[in-house]
Amino acid sequence: MRYIIIPLILLFSLLSTVQGAFAEPSIFFEDKTFDFGDVNQGDILEHAFVFTNDGTDILVIEKVTAS
């Protein structure tokens, strides 16, 4: 019984590692750009960029900047 348990534990560990190696996040944006058109000075503008994580791992977004 002891000899069967050890190989099964090793096999499970190996399969978990291989599966984790292919897991990665993948971000998908519905729109990558948005044109506000003509804008008057002082106008308050707003637009939401909708995105989803199509990957198989957690998506972490850090250091967001506007251009």
C-alpha positions in Angstrom: 0.0 0.0 0.0 2.8 2.4 0.8 4.4 1.9 -2.6 1.2 2.9 -4.4 0.5 6.1 -2.4 3.9 7.6 -3.1 3.8 7.4 -6.9 0.2 8.7 -6.9 1.3 11.7 -4.9 4.1 12.4 -7.2 1.9 12.1 -10.3 -0.7 14.4 -8.8 2.0 17.0 -8.0 3.4 16.8 -11.5 0.0 17.2 -13.1 -0.8 20.2 -10.9 2.5 21.8 -11.9 2.0 21.2 -15.6 -1.6 22.5 -15.5 -0.4 25.7 -13.7 2.3 26.3 -16.3 -0.4 26.9 -19.0 -2.7 29.0 -16.8 -2.4 32.7 -17.7 -4.6 35.8 -17.7 -5.8 37.3 -21.0 -7.4 40.7 -21.1 -10.1 41.5 -23.7 -11.4 45.0 -24.4 -14.7 45.6 -26.1 -13.3 48.9 -27.5 -9.7 49.8 -27.5 -10.2 53.5 -28.4 -13.0 56.0 -28.1 -13.4 59.3 -30.0 -15.1 62.1 -28.0 -15.4 64.2 -31.2 -15.3 67.9 -30.9 -15.0 69.0 -27.2 -15.4 72.5 -25.7 -13.0 73.6 -23.1 -14.4 72.9 -19.6 -16.6 70.1 -20.7 -16.6 67.1 -18.4 -16.1 63.9 -20.4 -16.5 60.3 -19.3 -16.2 56.9 -21.0 -15.9 53.4 -19.5 -13.7 50.9 -21.2 -15.3 47.5 -20.6 -12.9 44.5 -20.3 -13.0 40.9 -19.3 -10.4 38.3 -18.3 -10.7 35.6 -20.9 -7.7 33.7 -19.4 -7.5 30.9 -16.9 -5.6 32.7 -14.2 -6.2 35.9 -12.1 -5.7 39.1 -14.0 -3.9 41.8 -12.0 -3.9 45.4 -13.3 -1.2 47.7 -11.9 0.1 51.2 -12.6 -2.7 52.5 -14.9 -1.9 55.8 -16.7 -3.8 57.9 -19.2 -2.4 59.3 -22.3 
